[in-house]
Amino acid sequence: MLQTLRAFCLVFTALGILGCGTSYDVVKRGSLEVHSFRLDFSNAHLIVADGKLVLFDTVLPAEAPALDAWIREVGFDPAELQAIVLSHGHADHAGGALYFQQRYGISIIAGAADSAMLAAGKNDKLCPTGAFASWTLEQNQNARYDPTVADVWIDEPTPLEAIGGMIVPLPGHTPGSLVLLVGDYVFVGDLFRGGILGPSAEVHFYMCDLEDNQQDITFLLDELAPKARVFFCGHFGPVGRAAVAKLFQE
């Protein structure tokens, strides 16, 4: 995500505290698998359901070839992806999508309200939620990627039949933010983030309306996904339901 966050995490690593930087994790439940790739602190999640593959988020554009190679390394062919779902139009989530679209002809699914952001290839206004985010604001605000056009624009709840999921618009972090429900797993993008250290859920580094964010998470927990067990975030994580409830429902 950020060069400065890399330095921050290298200090932790030197102290023997892990959890930052690049990592790979797998969560399995029955025929559903989630392979999470963290490159430069942003997550891309490869969802495997009954042999069908969907990629949720694509990290930064410069990291896309490495993500491609990593997916192959763990035994999957990116050319067999049924679709790419973008949680939102920020560079560290949508930036690599064009690479996969052009290289393999993979369809991109994105929120309709983020179409202008994707076409511009740059982030909308970012609002820091803490000192670290303020410190790194200029670098993140100026992130760029090649203009991208989705094949499918989402503006209402839409089934993702290939993996038995449901894509739901949940604007807040950006106007076109999406969440993806698959069984009792939820892919939330930057609705909230995982903890840098440990399994906690945390307010995202950038959020312009914290009250609205609270309402969105409450809606997710109470109405949209009341039986969800695991939440896969855009940064760090995954986190369990209890961790999300502890932070946002106390």
C-alpha positions in Angstrom: 0.0 0.0 0.0 2.6 2.5 1.1 6.4 2.8 1.1 6.1 4.4 4.6 3.9 1.6 5.9 6.6 -0.8 4.6 9.2 0.9 6.7 6.8 0.9 9.6 6.3 -2.8 9.3 10.0 -3.5 8.8 10.6 -2.1 12.3 8.0 -4.6 13.6 9.7 -7.4 11.7 13.1 -6.5 13.1 11.5 -6.8 16.5 10.1 -10.3 15.7 6.6 -9.0 15.2 5.0 -10.3 12.0 1.9 -9.4 10.1 2.9 -6.7 7.6 4.1 -6.5 4.0 3.7 -9.5 1.7 1.8 -12.6 2.8 -0.3 -15.5 1.7 -3.1 -17.2 3.6 -5.7 -19.9 2.8 -9.1 -20.3 4.5 -11.2 -23.4 3.5 -14.7 -24.4 4.4 -16.2 -27.4 2.5 -15.9 -26.8 -1.3 -15.2 -23.1 -0.7 -11.6 -21.8 -0.6 -10.2 -18.3 -0.2 -6.6 -17.6 -1.1 -5.6 -14.2 0.1 -2.5 -12.5 -1.4 -1.1 -9.4 0.2 1.2 -7.4 -2.0 2.4 -4.0 -0.8 -0.1 -4.2 2.0 -3.2 -4.5 -0.1 -5.1 -7.8 -0.4 -6.4 -9.7 -3.5 -8.6 -12.6 -2.7 -8.9 -15.6 -5.0 -12.3 -17.3 -4.3 -12.5 -20.9 -5.4 -16.0 -22.5 -5.3 -16.6 -25.9 -6.8 -13.7 -25.4 -9.1 -14.8 -21.9 -10.3 -12.5 -19.0 -9.8 -13.2 -15.3 -9.0 -10.7 -12.7 -8.0 -11.8 -10.0 -5.6 -9.6 -6.9 -6.0 -6.3 -6.7 -7.9 -3.8 -4.6 -5.9 -1.7 -1.8 -7.4 -0.9 -1.8 -11.1 2.8 -2.4 -10.6 2.0 -5.5 -8.5 -0.4 -7.2 -11.0 2.3 -9.3 -12.8 3.5 -10.6 -9.4 -0.1 -11.4 -8.4 -0.5 -13.3 -11.7 2.7 -15.3 -11.0 1.7 -16.0 -7.4 -1.7 -17.3 -8.4 0.0 -19.7 -10.8 2.5 -20.7 -8.1 -0.3 -21.9 -5.7 -1.8 -24.0 -8.5 -4.4 -21.9 -10.4 -4.5 -20.5 -13.9 -5.5 -16.8 -14.0 -6.8 -17.3 -17.5 -9.6 -19.5 -15.9 -11.0 -16.7 -13.8 -14.7 -16.3 -14.2 -14.6 -12.6 -13.3 -12.8 -9.9 -11.3 -14.9 -8.1 -8.7 -13.6 -4.7 -7.6 -14.5 -3.6 -4.2 -14.0 0.1 -5.2 -12.1 2.3 -7.6 -9.0 3.2 -5.5 -5.7 2.5 -7.1 -4.6 -0.2 -4.6 -7.7 -2.3 -5.3 -8.6 -1.5 -8.9 -5.2 -0.7 -10.3 -4.3 -4.2 -11.5 -7.6 -5.0 -13.1 -6.7 -3.8 -16.5 -3.7 -6.1 -16.6 -5.9 -9.2 -16.2 -8.5 -7.8 -18.6 -6.0 -7.2 -21.4 -3.9 -10.3 -20.8 -6.6 -12.9 -20.4 -9.9 -11.2 -21.4 -11.2 -11.5 -17.9 -14.5 -9.5 -17.3 -14.3 -6.8 -14.7 -17.3 -6.2 -12.3 -17.4 -2.8 -10.5 -19.7 -0.4 -8.8 -21.4 1.9 -11.3 -21.0 5.0 -9.1 -17.2 4.5 -9.3 -17.1 4.5 -13.1 -15.8 8.1 -13.3 -12.9 7.2 -10.9 -12.0 4.1 -12.9 -12.1 6.2 -16.2 -9.8 8.8 -14.7 -7.4 6.3 -13.2 -7.0 8.2 -9.9 -8.4 8.2 -6.4 -11.2 10.4 -5.3 -10.8 12.6 -2.2 -9.2 10.7 0.7 -10.0 11.7 4.3 -7.5 10.5 6.9 -8.8 8.9 10.1 -5.5 9.2 12.1 -2.0 10.5 12.2 -0.4 7.8 10.1 -3.0 8.3 7.3 -2.4 12.1 7.4 1.3 11.5 7.1 0.9 9.4 4.0 -2.0 11.3 2.5 -0.1 13.0 -0.4 1.3 9.7 -1.7 -2.0 7.9 -1.6 -4.0 10.8 -3.0 -1.6 11.0 -6.0 -1.7 7.3 -6.8 -2.5 6.7 -10.5 -3.4 3.8 -12.8 -4.4 3.4 -16.4 -8.0 4.3 -17.1 -10.2 1.2 -16.8 -13.7 0.3 -18.0 -15.7 -2.5 -16.3 -17.6 -5.0 -18.4 -20.4 -5.1 -15.8 -21.5 -2.2 -13.7 -23.3 -2.9 -10.5 -26.0 -0.5 -9.1 -28.2 -3.1 -7.3 -27.8 -6.4 -5.6 -26.7 -8.9 -8.3 -26.1 -12.6 -8.1 -22.6 -13.9 -9.0 -23.8 -17.3 -10.1 -20.3 -18.7 -10.9 -19.5 -19.0 -7.2 -23.0 -18.8 -5.7 -22.4 -15.3 -4.4 -24.2 -12.0 -4.2 -22.7 -8.6 -5.0 -24.2 -5.8 -3.0 -23.6 -2.0 -3.4 -22.6 -0.5 -0.1 -21.5 3.1 -0.8 -19.5 4.9 1.8 -15.8 4.5 1.4 -16.5 5.4 -2.2 -19.8 6.0 -4.0 -19.5 2.7 -5.9 -18.1 0.4 -3.1 -19.3 -3.2 -3.3 -19.3 -6.1 -0.9 -19.5 -9.7 -1.9 -21.3 -12.4 0.1 -20.4 -16.1 -0.5 -21.8 -18.5 2.0 -20.9 -17.2 5.4 -17.9 -15.3 4.1 -18.1 -11.6 3.3 -15.5 -9.6 1.2 -15.7 -6.0 2.4 -13.0 -4.1 0.6 -12.2 -1.0 2.7 -15.5 -0.9 4.7 -13.1 -1.6 7.6 -9.6 -3.1 7.8 -7.9 -5.8 9.8 -5.5 -5.1 12.5 -1.8 -4.6 11.6 -1.0 -6.9 14.5 -3.5 -9.5 15.6 -7.1 -10.4 14.6 -8.8 -7.1 15.4 -11.1 -5.1 13.1 -10.2 -1.4 12.7 -11.5 1.8 11.1 -10.0 2.1 7.7 -7.1 4.5 7.2 -9.2 6.8 5.0 -12.9 7.4 5.6 -14.7 10.7 4.9 -18.0 10.0 6.9 -17.3 8.0 10.0 -21.0 8.1 11.1 -22.1 6.7 7.8 -19.4 4.0 8.0 -20.7 3.0 11.4 -24.2 2.7 10.0 -23.0 0.7 7.0 -21.2 -1.9 9.2 -24.2 -2.2 11.5 -26.4 -2.8 8.5 -23.9 -5.4 7.2 -23.9 -7.3 10.5 -27.5 -7.0 11.4 -29.4 -7.2 8.1 -27.2 -7.9 5.1 -25.1 -10.8 6.5 -26.5 -11.7 9.9 -24.9 -15.2 9.8 -21.5 -14.2 8.3 -18.6 -15.7 10.2 -15.5 -14.4 8.4 -14.8 -11.0 6.9 -12.1 -10.6 4.3 -10.7 -7.0 4.2 -8.8 -5.0 1.7 -6.0 -4.5 4.2 -4.8 -7.1 6.7 -7.2 -9.6 8.2 -9.3 -11.7 7.8 -11.3 -11.0 10.9 -14.1 -12.9 12.6 -17.6 -11.6 13.4 -16.9 -11.0 17.1 -14.0 -8.7 16.3 -16.1 -6.6 14.0 -19.0 -6.5 16.5 -16.6 -5.5 19.3 -15.3 -2.5 17.4 -18.5 -1.2 15.8 -21.3 -2.3 18.1 -19.9 -1.5 21.6 
